[in-house]
């Protein structure tokens, strides 16, 4: 395997790995948002 083939292979594998990790993180964030939905506090609006 010459230097250019190795370089391109490493770049493609690196980009694919990065996209996979970002996709997994987005799924984890969506799961956490489903488990812990945002609920605004009612006491913050009644302080005035």
N, C-alpha and C positions, 0 to 999 in steps of 0.2 A: 504494500500500500504506500503510495507516494505521499508527499507532504500535503499537497492540495486536496487529495481525496480524504485524508485524515482530518484536515481542517474543516472541510465542508460537512463531513459526517458528524464531527463534534459539535459544529454550530447547529445543525438540524436537530440533533438529539438534545442539545441544551435548550433550544427554543421550544421544542415539544415538551420537555420536562417543566419548563417555566409555565407554559400554558396549562398543563395538567395540574400543577400546584395551585395556580390562580383559580382554576375551575373548582378544585376541591375546597379551597378557602371560601369561595362564594357559596357553595352548597352548605358549608358549615355555618356561615353567617345567616343564610336563610333558615336553617334549622333552629338556630338560637333565637331568631326573631319569632318563629312560631312557638317555641317553648316559653319565651319570656316576652310577651307583647308589651308595647309601651302603654302605660296608663298614667296620664297626667295627674298630678296631685291636686285634690280639690281644695286643700288648705292654702295653697299658694295664691289662689285667686280670691280668697275671702279675707286676706290679711288687711286690705285697705280699709 
